[in-house]
Amino acid sequence: MQCLITSLEVQLADIHCDLQRQNQEYKVLLDVRAWLEFEINTYRGLLENDDCKYVPMVLPLTEAIDGSGNKQIAECTFFSQILCVKSENNKLSVQIDKAKLTADDFRTK
């Protein structure tokens, strides 16, 4: 009888560890989802030619345990700032081109 109880306790501990691992993996997936939603909204703003307002965001570090029991740290970083700078550079480039055309028009008149 004691062997059966011990066996069930071991199985319960394994299930508990599995549940904790799955919970950590779920948190990592939620972080990735939030990052992707932020990136999609940034791209939409750029496509709609809205002013790009970069808000620095860093998702919390989440520890995940892989199958071998090693801890890994997942960190999401954003490339939105680079996209915003490129968008601003493109806007400035268009303004410079317009100014050059206007100057050329005045010269020819």
C-alpha positions in Angstrom: 0.0 0.0 0.0 2.8 2.4 0.9 4.4 1.8 -2.6 1.1 2.8 -4.2 1.0 6.0 -2.2 4.6 6.8 -3.0 4.0 6.2 -6.7 1.0 8.5 -6.7 3.0 11.2 -4.9 5.7 11.0 -7.5 3.1 11.3 -10.3 1.5 14.2 -8.6 4.9 16.0 -8.3 5.6 15.3 -12.0 2.2 16.7 -12.9 2.8 19.8 -10.8 6.2 20.4 -12.4 4.6 20.0 -15.9 1.9 22.5 -15.0 4.5 25.1 -13.9 6.5 24.6 -17.1 3.4 25.0 -19.2 2.4 28.1 -17.3 5.8 29.7 -18.0 5.6 28.8 -21.7 2.1 30.4 -21.7 3.5 33.6 -20.3 6.2 33.7 -22.9 3.6 33.2 -25.6 1.5 36.1 -24.2 4.6 38.3 -24.2 5.3 37.4 -27.9 1.6 38.1 -28.7 1.7 41.5 -27.1 4.9 42.3 -29.0 3.4 41.2 -32.3 0.3 43.3 -31.7 2.4 46.3 -31.0 4.5 45.8 -34.2 1.3 45.3 -36.3 -0.1 48.6 -34.9 3.2 50.3 -35.7 3.2 49.1 -39.3 -0.5 50.2 -39.7 0.4 53.6 -38.5 3.3 53.8 -41.0 1.1 52.6 -43.8 -1.5 55.2 -43.0 1.2 57.8 -43.0 0.4 58.9 -39.4 3.1 60.5 -37.4 5.0 57.8 -35.7 5.2 58.2 -32.0 7.6 55.7 -30.5 6.9 54.6 -27.0 9.8 52.6 -25.6 8.4 49.4 -24.3 10.2 46.4 -23.0 8.2 43.3 -22.1 9.1 41.7 -18.8 11.6 38.9 -18.9 10.0 35.6 -18.6 11.8 32.5 -17.6 10.9 29.3 -19.5 12.1 25.8 -18.7 12.8 23.7 -21.8 12.4 19.9 -21.9 15.9 19.3 -20.5 15.2 21.4 -17.4 17.5 24.3 -18.4 16.1 27.8 -17.8 16.0 30.1 -20.7 15.3 33.8 -20.7 13.0 35.2 -23.4 13.2 38.9 -24.1 11.3 40.8 -26.7 12.7 44.0 -28.2 11.1 46.3 -30.6 12.3 47.7 -33.9 9.7 50.3 -34.0 12.1 53.1 -33.3 14.1 52.2 -36.4 10.9 52.2 -38.5 9.9 55.5 -37.1 13.3 57.1 -37.9 13.1 55.7 -41.5 9.6 57.1 -41.8 10.8 60.5 -40.6 13.8 60.4 -43.0 11.4 59.6 -45.9 9.2 62.6 -45.0 12.2 64.9 -44.8 13.5 63.5 -48.2 10.1 64.3 -49.8 10.2 67.8 -48.3 13.7 68.4 -49.6 12.7 67.2 -53.1 9.7 69.6 -53.1 11.9 72.5 -52.0 14.4 71.7 -54.8 11.6 71.6 -57.4 10.2 74.9 -56.1 13.7 76.5 -56.3 14.1 75.1 -59.9 10.7 76.7 -60.8 11.8 80.1 -59.5 15.1 79.9 -61.5 13.3 79.1 -64.7 10.8 82.0 -64.3 
